[in-house]
Amino acid sequence: MAAESGDMFKGFVFGSLVGIAVGVLFAPKSGRDMRENLMGDSDELLGKAKEELDKIKDELGDLKEKITETLDRSKKVFDEATSEERDFEAEIAGDDAEPIEAESKEEAPKKRTRRKKAEPKTDEA
């Protein structure tokens, strides 16, 4: 078993040396040229990444505005519906109950008046 590991290690070292030799012989450019190209490519890639990041920031800003507008419209529709519901409740309650007032965010909650529901009948037989 020790002989097999030694042979494997020798094969690994020999393969590494052959790979390095082939890489040096067939390298299209010198090390200095390769580093300069890599630096130029990395600068170009960094510039593109910054442009994409700016685009994403702009899109997120637009999305935030749209969401804010949608929330504002939803609140307005909800407030209108709630107001109509209160008017309807007051109409149903008749003259013997006070109408329920609309609450504003600045005011403290007001007490509401509603008619009591009839208690369910129980059959006791």
N, CA, C and O atoms as a GROMACS GRO file, in nm:
protein
  500
    1MET      N    1   0.082  -0.117   0.000
    1MET     CA    2   0.000   0.000   0.000
    1MET      C    3   0.088   0.125   0.000
    1MET      O    4   0.054   0.224  -0.066
    2ALA      N    5   0.198   0.124   0.071
    2ALA     CA    6   0.290   0.238   0.074
    2ALA      C    7   0.351   0.259  -0.064
    2ALA      O    8   0.375   0.373  -0.104
    3ALA      N    9   0.375   0.152  -0.136
    3ALA     CA   10   0.433   0.163  -0.270
    3ALA      C   11   0.335   0.232  -0.364
    3ALA      O   12   0.376   0.310  -0.450
    4GLU      N   13   0.205   0.203  -0.349
    4GLU     CA   14   0.104   0.265  -0.434
    4GLU      C   15   0.097   0.415  -0.408
    4GLU      O   16   0.084   0.491  -0.503
    5SER      N   17   0.106   0.461  -0.282
    5SER     CA   18   0.103   0.602  -0.253
    5SER      C   19   0.226   0.671  -0.308
    5SER      O   20   0.217   0.783  -0.358
    6GLY      N   21   0.340   0.608  -0.300
    6GLY     CA   22   0.462   0.667  -0.355
    6GLY      C   23   0.452   0.683  -0.504
    6GLY      O   24   0.494   0.786  -0.559
    7ASP      N   25   0.397   0.582  -0.572
    7ASP     CA   26   0.381   0.591  -0.717
    7ASP      C   27   0.281   0.702  -0.753
    7ASP      O   28   0.300   0.773  -0.851
    8MET      N   29   0.178   0.716  -0.674
    8MET     CA   30   0.078   0.820  -0.700
    8MET      C   31   0.140   0.957  -0.683
    8MET      O   32   0.116   1.047  -0.764
    9PHE      N   33   0.222   0.975  -0.579
    9PHE     CA   34   0.287   1.104  -0.555
    9PHE      C   35   0.384   1.136  -0.669
    9PHE      O   36   0.389   1.250  -0.715
   10LYS      N   37   0.459   1.037  -0.714
   10LYS     CA   38   0.553   1.058  -0.825
   10LYS      C   39   0.476   1.098  -0.952
   10LYS      O   40   0.520   1.186  -1.025
   11GLY      N   41   0.364   1.036  -0.976
   11GLY     CA   42   0.283   1.069  -1.093
   11GLY      C   43   0.229   1.212  -1.084
   11GLY      O   44   0.225   1.283  -1.184
   12PHE      N   45   0.190   1.252  -0.964
   12PHE     CA   46   0.138   1.388  -0.944
   12PHE      C   47   0.248   1.490  -0.970
   12PHE      O   48   0.224   1.589  -1.040
   13VAL      N   49   0.367   1.470  -0.917
   13VAL     CA   50   0.480   1.563  -0.934
   13VAL      C   51   0.519   1.568  -1.082
   13VAL      O   52   0.539   1.677  -1.137
   14PHE      N   53   0.530   1.452  -1.147
   14PHE     CA   54   0.567   1.448  -1.289
   14PHE      C   55   0.461   1.520  -1.374
   14PHE      O   56   0.498   1.595  -1.464
   15GLY      N   57   0.333   1.500  -1.347
   15GLY     CA   58   0.227   1.566  -1.422
   15GLY      C   59   0.230   1.717  -1.402
   15GLY      O   60   0.207   1.793  -1.496
   16SER      N   61   0.258   1.762  -1.281
   16SER     CA   62   0.268   1.906  -1.253
   16SER      C   63   0.382   1.968  -1.331
   16SER      O   64   0.366   2.075  -1.390
   17LEU      N   65   0.499   1.902  -1.332
   17LEU     CA   66   0.613   1.956  -1.406
   17LEU      C   67   0.586   1.963  -1.555
   17LEU      O   68   0.621   2.061  -1.620
   18VAL      N   69   0.524   1.862  -1.609
   18VAL     CA   70   0.490   1.862  -1.752
   18VAL      C   71   0.391   1.974  -1.781
   18VAL      O   72   0.404   2.042  -1.883
   19GLY      N   73   0.292   1.996  -1.694
   19GLY     CA   74   0.194   2.102  -1.714
   19GLY      C   75   0.257   2.240  -1.711
   19GLY      O   76   0.223   2.325  -1.792
   20ILE      N   77   0.350   2.262  -1.619
   20ILE     CA   78   0.419   2.391  -1.610
   20ILE      C   79   0.503   2.415  -1.736
   20ILE      O   80   0.501   2.524  -1.791
   21ALA      N   81   0.574   2.312  -1.780
   21ALA     CA   82   0.658   2.326  -1.899
   21ALA      C   83   0.575   2.358  -2.022
   21ALA      O   84   0.611   2.445  -2.101
   22VAL      N   85   0.465   2.289  -2.039
   22VAL     CA   86   0.378   2.313  -2.154
   22VAL      C   87   0.318   2.453  -2.146
   22VAL      O   88   0.308   2.522  -2.248
   23GLY      N   89   0.278   2.495  -2.029
   23GLY     CA   90   0.222   2.629  -2.012
   23GLY      C   91   0.321   2.738  -2.047
   23GLY      O   92   0.283   2.836  -2.112
   24VAL      N   93   0.446   2.724  -2.006
   24VAL     CA   94   0.548   2.824  -2.035
   24VAL      C   95   0.581   2.826  -2.184
   24VAL      O   96   0.598   2.932  -2.244
   25LEU      N   97   0.591   2.708  -2.245
   25LEU     CA   98   0.627   2.700  -2.387
   25LEU      C   99   0.517   2.757  -2.477
   25LEU      O  100   0.546   2.820  -2.578
   26PHE      N  101   0.393   2.735  -2.441
   26PHE     CA  102   0.283   2.776  -2.528
   26PHE      C  103   0.210   2.902  -2.481
   26PHE      O  104   0.106   2.936  -2.536
   27ALA      N  105   0.264   2.970  -2.382
   27ALA     CA  106   0.202   3.094  -2.334
   27ALA      C  107   0.211   3.199  -2.445
   27ALA      O  108   0.318   3.221  -2.501
   28PRO      N  109   0.097   3.264  -2.477
   28PRO     CA  110   0.098   3.359  -2.588
   28PRO      C  111   0.168   3.491  -2.554
   28PRO      O  112   0.211   3.562  -2.645
   29LYS      N  113   0.180   3.524  -2.429
   29LYS     CA  114   0.237   3.653  -2.390
   29LYS      C  115   0.330   3.634  -2.272
   29LYS      O  116   0.328   3.532  -2.204
   30SER      N  117   0.411   3.735  -2.248
   30SER     CA  118   0.499   3.731  -2.132
   30SER      C  119   0.418   3.757  -2.006
   30SER      O  120   0.302   3.798  -2.014
   31GLY      N  121   0.476   3.734  -1.893
   31GLY     CA  122   0.407   3.755  -1.766
   31GLY      C  123   0.364   3.899  -1.746
   31GLY      O  124   0.254   3.925  -1.697
   32ARG      N  125   0.450   3.995  -1.784
   32ARG     CA  126   0.419   4.136  -1.770
   32ARG      C  127   0.299   4.174  -1.857
   32ARG      O  128   0.208   4.243  -1.812
   33ASP      N  129   0.299   4.128  -1.982
   33ASP     CA  130   0.188   4.157  -2.073
   33ASP      C  131   0.058   4.095  -2.021
   33ASP      O  132  -0.049   4.156  -2.028
   34MET      N  133   0.070   3.975  -1.971
   34MET     CA  134  -0.049   3.906  -1.919
   34MET      C  135  -0.107   3.981  -1.800
   34MET      O  136  -0.229   3.996  -1.790
   35ARG      N  137  -0.023   4.028  -1.709
   35ARG     CA  138  -0.069   4.104  -1.593
   35ARG      C  139  -0.136   4.234  -1.635
   35ARG      O  140  -0.239   4.273  -1.579
   36GLU      N  141  -0.077   4.303  -1.733
   36GLU     CA  142  -0.136   4.428  -1.782
   36GLU      C  143  -0.274   4.402  -1.843
   36GLU      O  144  -0.368   4.478  -1.820
   37ASN      N  145  -0.284   4.295  -1.921
   37ASN     CA  146  -0.414   4.260  -1.980
   37ASN      C  147  -0.516   4.226  -1.872
   37ASN      O  148  -0.633   4.267  -1.880
   38LEU      N  149  -0.472   4.153  -1.772
   38LEU     CA  150  -0.564   4.118  -1.663
   38LEU      C  151  -0.609   4.241  -1.588
   38LEU      O  152  -0.726   4.251  -1.551
   39MET      N  153  -0.518   4.336  -1.564
   39MET     CA  154  -0.555   4.460  -1.494
   39MET      C  155  -0.654   4.540  -1.578
   39MET      O  156  -0.752   4.593  -1.524
   40GLY      N  157  -0.629   4.550  -1.709
   40GLY     CA  158  -0.721   4.623  -1.796
   40GLY      C  159  -0.859   4.558  -1.799
   40GLY      O  160  -0.961   4.625  -1.792
   41ASP      N  161  -0.859   4.424  -1.810
   41ASP     CA  162  -0.987   4.352  -1.812
   41ASP      C  163  -1.061   4.368  -1.679
   41ASP      O  164  -1.183   4.383  -1.677
   42SER      N  165  -0.987   4.366  -1.568
   42SER     CA  166  -1.054   4.378  -1.438
   42SER      C  167  -1.110   4.520  -1.420
   42SER      O  168  -1.218   4.536  -1.363
   43ASP      N  169  -1.037   4.622  -1.469
   43ASP     CA  170  -1.089   4.759  -1.462
   43ASP      C  171  -1.216   4.773  -1.545
   43ASP      O  172  -1.312   4.837  -1.503
   44GLU      N  173  -1.214   4.713  -1.664
   44GLU     CA  174  -1.332   4.718  -1.751
   44GLU      C  175  -1.451   4.647  -1.686
   44GLU      O  176  -1.564   4.697  -1.689
   45LEU      N  177  -1.425   4.533  -1.626
   45LEU     CA  178  -1.530   4.457  -1.559
   45LEU      C  179  -1.584   4.535  -1.439
   45LEU      O  180  -1.705   4.534  -1.414
   46LEU      N  181  -1.497   4.601  -1.366
   46LEU     CA  182  -1.540   4.681  -1.252
   46LEU      C  183  -1.628   4.797  -1.298
   46LEU      O  184  -1.729   4.827  -1.234
   47GLY      N  185  -1.591   4.862  -1.409
   47GLY     CA  186  -1.672   4.971  -1.463
   47GLY      C  187  -1.812   4.922  -1.503
   47GLY      O  188  -1.911   4.989  -1.474
   48LYS      N  189  -1.818   4.807  -1.568
   48LYS     CA  190  -1.948   4.750  -1.607
   48LYS      C  191  -2.033   4.716  -1.484
   48LYS      O  192  -2.154   4.738  -1.482
   49ALA      N  193  -1.966   4.663  -1.381
   49ALA     CA  194  -2.040   4.628  -1.258
   49ALA      C  195  -2.097   4.753  -1.193
   49ALA      O  196  -2.209   4.750  -1.143
   50LYS      N  197  -2.021   4.863  -1.193
   50LYS     CA  198  -2.070   4.988  -1.134
   50LYS      C  199  -2.189   5.042  -1.214
   50LYS      O  200  -2.286   5.091  -1.156
   51GLU      N  201  -2.182   5.034  -1.347
   51GLU     CA  202  -2.294   5.079  -1.430
   51GLU      C  203  -2.420   4.998  -1.400
   51GLU      O  204  -2.529   5.054  -1.386
   52GLU      N  205  -2.405   4.866  -1.390
   52GLU     CA  206  -2.520   4.781  -1.360
   52GLU      C  207  -2.576   4.811  -1.222
   52GLU      O  208  -2.697   4.810  -1.201
   53LEU      N  209  -2.488   4.838  -1.127
   53LEU     CA  210  -2.532   4.871  -0.992
   53LEU      C  211  -2.611   5.001  -0.992
   53LEU      O  212  -2.712   5.012  -0.923
   54ASP      N  213  -2.566   5.100  -1.069
   54ASP     CA  214  -2.640   5.226  -1.080
   54ASP      C  215  -2.777   5.204  -1.142
   54ASP      O  216  -2.876   5.263  -1.099
   55LYS      N  217  -2.783   5.119  -1.245
   55LYS     CA  218  -2.913   5.088  -1.308
   55LYS      C  219  -3.008   5.024  -1.208
   55LYS      O  220  -3.126   5.058  -1.202
   56ILE      N  221  -2.955   4.930  -1.130
   56ILE     CA  222  -3.038   4.861  -1.031
   56ILE      C  223  -3.088   4.959  -0.926
   56ILE      O  224  -3.203   4.952  -0.885
   57LYS      N  225  -3.000   5.051  -0.882
   57LYS     CA  226  -3.041   5.152  -0.783
   57LYS      C  227  -3.154   5.238  -0.838
   57LYS      O  228  -3.251   5.266  -0.768
   58ASP      N  229  -3.141   5.280  -0.966
   58ASP     CA  230  -3.247   5.361  -1.028
   58ASP      C  231  -3.378   5.284  -1.035
   58ASP      O  232  -3.484   5.338  -1.004
   59GLU      N  233  -3.370   5.156  -1.076
   59GLU     CA  234  -3.491   5.074  -1.086
   59GLU      C  235  -3.555   5.055  -0.950
   59GLU      O  236  -3.678   5.058  -0.938
   60LEU      N  237  -3.475   5.035  -0.847
   60LEU     CA  238  -3.529   5.019  -0.713
   60LEU      C  239  -3.594   5.147  -0.664
   60LEU      O  240  -3.697   5.143  -0.596
   61GLY      N  241  -3.534   5.262  -0.698
   61GLY     CA  242  -3.595   5.390  -0.662
   61GLY      C  243  -3.731   5.407  -0.728
   61GLY      O  244  -3.826   5.451  -0.665
   62ASP      N  245  -3.739   5.371  -0.858
   62ASP     CA  246  -3.867   5.379  -0.929
   62ASP      C  247  -3.969   5.285  -0.867
   62ASP      O  248  -4.086   5.320  -0.851
   63LEU      N  249  -3.924   5.164  -0.834
   63LEU     CA  250  -4.014   5.067  -0.772
   63LEU      C  251  -4.065   5.118  -0.638
   63LEU      O  252  -4.182   5.100  -0.605
   64LYS      N  253  -3.978   5.181  -0.560
   64LYS     CA  254  -4.017   5.235  -0.430
   64LYS      C  255  -4.125   5.342  -0.448
   64LYS      O  256  -4.223   5.346  -0.373
   65GLU      N  257  -4.107   5.429  -0.549
   65GLU     CA  258  -4.207   5.533  -0.576
   65GLU      C  259  -4.341   5.471  -0.613
   65GLU      O  260  -4.446   5.516  -0.565
   66LYS      N  261  -4.338   5.369  -0.698
   66LYS     CA  262  -4.463   5.304  -0.740
   66LYS      C  263  -4.533   5.239  -0.621
   66LYS      O  264  -4.655   5.246  -0.608
   67ILE      N  265  -4.456   5.175  -0.535
   67ILE     CA  266  -4.515   5.110  -0.418
   67ILE      C  267  -4.575   5.214  -0.325
   67ILE      O  268  -4.684   5.194  -0.272
   68THR      N  269  -4.506   5.325  -0.306
   68THR     CA  270  -4.557   5.432  -0.220
   68THR      C  271  -4.688   5.488  -0.276
   68THR      O  272  -4.783   5.509  -0.202
   69GLU      N  273  -4.692   5.511  -0.408
   69GLU     CA  274  -4.813   5.562  -0.471
   69GLU      C  275  -4.928   5.462  -0.455
   69GLU      O  276  -5.041   5.501  -0.426
   70THR      N  277  -4.898   5.334  -0.475
   70THR     CA  278  -5.001   5.231  -0.461
   70THR      C  279  -5.053   5.224  -0.319
   70THR      O  280  -5.174   5.210  -0.298
   71LEU      N  281  -4.964   5.233  -0.221
   71LEU     CA  282  -5.008   5.231  -0.082
   71LEU      C  283  -5.094   5.352  -0.049
   71LEU      O  284  -5.195   5.340   0.021
   72ASP      N  285  -5.055   5.469  -0.099
   72ASP     CA  286  -5.135   5.589  -0.075
   72ASP      C  287  -5.275   5.576  -0.135
   72ASP      O  288  -5.374   5.611  -0.071
   73ARG      N  289  -5.282   5.525  -0.259
   73ARG     CA  290  -5.414   5.504  -0.322
   73ARG      C  291  -5.496   5.402  -0.244
   73ARG      O  292  -5.616   5.420  -0.225
   74SER      N  293  -5.430   5.295  -0.198
   74SER     CA  294  -5.501   5.192  -0.121
   74SER      C  295  -5.556   5.248   0.009
   74SER      O  296  -5.669   5.218   0.047
   75LYS      N  297  -5.477   5.330   0.078
   75LYS     CA  298  -5.523   5.392   0.202
   75LYS      C  299  -5.643   5.482   0.175
   75LYS      O  300  -5.739   5.483   0.252
   76LYS      N  301  -5.637   5.556   0.066
   76LYS     CA  302  -5.747   5.646   0.032
   76LYS      C  303  -5.875   5.567   0.004
   76LYS      O  304  -5.982   5.602   0.053
   77VAL      N  305  -5.864   5.460  -0.074
   77VAL     CA  306  -5.980   5.376  -0.104
   77VAL      C  307  -6.033   5.313   0.023
   77VAL      O  308  -6.155   5.306   0.042
   78PHE      N  309  -5.944   5.266   0.110
   78PHE     CA  310  -5.987   5.204   0.236
   78PHE      C  311  -6.060   5.305   0.323
   78PHE      O  312  -6.164   5.274   0.380
   79ASP      N  313  -6.006   5.426   0.333
   79ASP     CA  314  -6.071   5.530   0.413
   79ASP      C  315  -6.209   5.564   0.358
   79ASP      O  316  -6.304   5.584   0.434
   80GLU      N  317  -6.220   5.571   0.225
   80GLU     CA  318  -6.351   5.600   0.164
   80GLU      C  319  -6.450   5.487   0.194
   80GLU      O  320  -6.565   5.513   0.228
   81ALA      N  321  -6.404   5.363   0.181
   81ALA     CA  322  -6.491   5.249   0.207
   81ALA      C  323  -6.532   5.246   0.354
   81ALA      O  324  -6.647   5.216   0.385
   82THR      N  325  -6.440   5.275   0.442
   82THR     CA  326  -6.469   5.276   0.585
   82THR      C  327  -6.571   5.386   0.617
   82THR      O  328  -6.661   5.365   0.698
   83SER      N  329  -6.556   5.500   0.553
   83SER     CA  330  -6.650   5.609   0.575
   83SER      C  331  -6.791   5.569   0.528
   83SER      O  332  -6.890   5.595   0.596
   84GLU      N  333  -6.797   5.505   0.412
   84GLU     CA  334  -6.927   5.460   0.361
   84GLU      C  335  -6.988   5.356   0.455
   84GLU      O  336  -7.109   5.354   0.477
   85GLU      N  337  -6.904   5.269   0.510
   85GLU     CA  338  -6.952   5.166   0.603
   85GLU      C  339  -7.008   5.232   0.729
   85GLU      O  340  -7.112   5.189   0.780
   86ARG      N  341  -6.941   5.333   0.779
   86ARG     CA  342  -6.988   5.403   0.899
   86ARG      C  343  -7.122   5.471   0.872
   86ARG      O  344  -7.214   5.466   0.954
   87ASP      N  345  -7.132   5.534   0.756
   87ASP     CA  346  -7.259   5.598   0.720
   87ASP      C  347  -7.371   5.495   0.712
   87ASP      O  348  -7.483   5.520   0.757
   88PHE      N  349  -7.340   5.380   0.654
   88PHE     CA  350  -7.439   5.274   0.641
   88PHE      C  351  -7.480   5.222   0.778
   88PHE      O  352  -7.599   5.198   0.803
   89GLU      N  353  -7.382   5.203   0.868
   89GLU     CA  354  -7.414   5.157   1.003
   89GLU      C  355  -7.502   5.257   1.075
   89GLU      O  356  -7.596   5.220   1.145
   90ALA      N  357  -7.471   5.385   1.058
   90ALA     CA  358  -7.551   5.488   1.123
   90ALA      C  359  -7.693   5.488   1.068
   90ALA      O  360  -7.789   5.508   1.143
   91GLU      N  361  -7.706   5.466   0.940
   91GLU     CA  362  -7.838   5.463   0.878
   91GLU      C  363  -7.918   5.344   0.929
   91GLU      O  364  -8.038   5.356   0.955
   92ILE      N  365  -7.853   5.231   0.943
   92ILE     CA  366  -7.923   5.110   0.992
   92ILE      C  367  -7.960   5.127   1.139
   92ILE      O  368  -8.069   5.087   1.180
   93ALA      N  369  -7.870   5.185   1.217
   93ALA     CA  370  -7.893   5.199   1.360
   93ALA      C  371  -8.012   5.291   1.388
   93ALA      O  372  -8.078   5.277   1.491
   94GLY      N  373  -8.038   5.381   1.300
   94GLY     CA  374  -8.152   5.469   1.318
   94GLY      C  375  -8.119   5.586   1.409
   94GLY      O  376  -8.002   5.618   1.431
   95ASP      N  377  -8.223   5.648   1.460
   95ASP     CA  378  -8.205   5.768   1.540
   95ASP      C  379  -8.166   5.738   1.685
   95ASP      O  380  -8.117   5.828   1.754
   96ASP      N  381  -8.186   5.616   1.733
   96ASP     CA  382  -8.163   5.587   1.874
   96ASP      C  383  -8.016   5.558   1.906
   96ASP      O  384  -7.982   5.542   2.024
   97ALA      N  385  -7.927   5.552   1.807
   97ALA     CA  386  -7.785   5.530   1.833
   97ALA      C  387  -7.705   5.643   1.770
   97ALA      O  388  -7.744   5.700   1.668
   98GLU      N  389  -7.593   5.674   1.831
   98GLU     CA  390  -7.507   5.780   1.778
   98GLU      C  391  -7.431   5.726   1.657
   98GLU      O  392  -7.393   5.609   1.655
   99PRO      N  393  -7.408   5.811   1.556
   99PRO     CA  394  -7.327   5.764   1.443
   99PRO      C  395  -7.180   5.749   1.488
   99PRO      O  396  -7.132   5.820   1.576
  100ILE      N  397  -7.115   5.658   1.426
  100ILE     CA  398  -6.976   5.633   1.461
  100ILE      C  399  -6.889   5.734   1.387
  100ILE      O  400  -6.897   5.745   1.265
  101GLU      N  401  -6.807   5.806   1.462
  101GLU     CA  402  -6.724   5.911   1.405
  101GLU      C  403  -6.597   5.851   1.345
  101GLU      O  404  -6.547   5.748   1.392
  102ALA      N  405  -6.546   5.915   1.241
  102ALA     CA  406  -6.421   5.873   1.180
  102ALA      C  407  -6.306   5.913   1.271
  102ALA      O  408  -6.305   6.023   1.326
  103GLU      N  409  -6.209   5.824   1.287
  103GLU     CA  410  -6.093   5.852   1.370
  103GLU      C  411  -5.982   5.910   1.284
  103GLU      O  412  -5.961   5.866   1.171
  104SER      N  413  -5.913   6.007   1.337
  104SER     CA  414  -5.794   6.055   1.266
  104SER      C  415  -5.671   6.002   1.338
  104SER      O  416  -5.679   5.963   1.455
  105LYS      N  417  -5.560   6.001   1.270
  105LYS     CA  418  -5.438   5.946   1.329
  105LYS      C  419  -5.387   6.030   1.445
  105LYS      O  420  -5.323   5.977   1.535
  106GLU      N  421  -5.414   6.159   1.443
  106GLU     CA  422  -5.363   6.247   1.546
  106GLU      C  423  -5.444   6.238   1.676
  106GLU      O  424  -5.390   6.260   1.784
  107GLU      N  425  -5.574   6.207   1.664
  107GLU     CA  426  -5.660   6.206   1.782
  107GLU      C  427  -5.650   6.073   1.854
  107GLU      O  428  -5.613   5.971   1.796
  108ALA      N  429  -5.684   6.077   1.980
  108ALA     CA  430  -5.690   5.954   2.057
  108ALA      C  431  -5.815   5.878   2.013
  108ALA      O  432  -5.912   5.940   1.970
  109PRO      N  433  -5.815   5.747   2.025
  109PRO     CA  434  -5.933   5.671   1.983
  109PRO      C  435  -6.058   5.713   2.062
  109PRO      O  436  -6.052   5.733   2.183
  110LYS      N  437  -6.168   5.725   1.991
  110LYS     CA  438  -6.294   5.763   2.055
  110LYS      C  439  -6.374   5.637   2.084
  110LYS      O  440  -6.355   5.533   2.022
  111LYS      N  441  -6.464   5.650   2.180
  111LYS     CA  442  -6.550   5.537   2.211
  111LYS      C  443  -6.655   5.525   2.101
  111LYS      O  444  -6.703   5.625   2.049
  112ARG      N  445  -6.688   5.405   2.068
  112ARG     CA  446  -6.787   5.380   1.963
  112ARG      C  447  -6.914   5.326   2.025
  112ARG      O  448  -6.912   5.255   2.126
  113THR      N  449  -7.024   5.361   1.964
  113THR     CA  450  -7.152   5.312   2.012
  113THR      C  451  -7.210   5.219   1.907
  113THR      O  452  -7.222   5.255   1.790
  114ARG      N  453  -7.246   5.101   1.950
  114ARG     CA  454  -7.307   5.005   1.859
  114ARG      C  455  -7.423   4.939   1.933
  114ARG      O  456  -7.428   4.933   2.055
  115ARG      N  457  -7.513   4.893   1.855
  115ARG     CA  458  -7.624   4.821   1.915
  115ARG      C  459  -7.578   4.684   1.960
  115ARG      O  460  -7.494   4.622   1.896
  116LYS      N  461  -7.635   4.637   2.069
  116LYS     CA  462  -7.601   4.504   2.116
  116LYS      C  463  -7.671   4.402   2.029
  116LYS      O  464  -7.784   4.422   1.984
  117LYS      N  465  -7.601   4.293   2.006
  117LYS     CA  466  -7.662   4.184   1.930
  117LYS      C  467  -7.752   4.106   2.023
  117LYS      O  468  -7.728   4.095   2.144
  118ALA      N  469  -7.857   4.051   1.965
  118ALA     CA  470  -7.947   3.969   2.045
  118ALA      C  471  -7.873   3.844   2.090
  118ALA      O  472  -7.799   3.783   2.013
  119GLU      N  473  -7.895   3.808   2.213
  119GLU     CA  474  -7.827   3.689   2.264
  119GLU      C  475  -7.894   3.567   2.205
  119GLU      O  476  -8.016   3.564   2.189
  120PRO      N  477  -7.816   3.467   2.172
  120PRO     CA  478  -7.873   3.347   2.109
  120PRO      C  479  -7.967   3.274   2.208
  120PRO      O  480  -7.940   3.263   2.328
  121LYS      N  481  -8.073   3.225   2.152
  121LYS     CA  482  -8.169   3.149   2.233
  121LYS      C  483  -8.117   3.008   2.252
  121LYS      O  484  -8.062   2.946   2.160
  122THR      N  485  -8.135   2.960   2.372
  122THR     CA  486  -8.096   2.823   2.399
  122THR      C  487  -8.219   2.745   2.431
  122THR      O  488  -8.304   2.790   2.508
  123ASP      N  489  -8.230   2.630   2.374
  123ASP     CA  490  -8.345   2.543   2.402
  123ASP      C  491  -8.314   2.459   2.526
  123ASP      O  492  -8.228   2.370   2.524
  124GLU      N  493  -8.386   2.489   2.631
  124GLU     CA  494  -8.368   2.410   2.753
  124GLU      C  495  -8.492   2.328   2.773
  124GLU      O  496  -8.593   2.379   2.822
  125ALA      N  497  -8.488   2.205   2.736
  125ALA     CA  498  -8.604   2.120   2.748
  125ALA      C  499  -8.577   1.997   2.824
  125ALA      O  500  -8.666   1.914   2.843
   0.00000   0.00000   0.00000
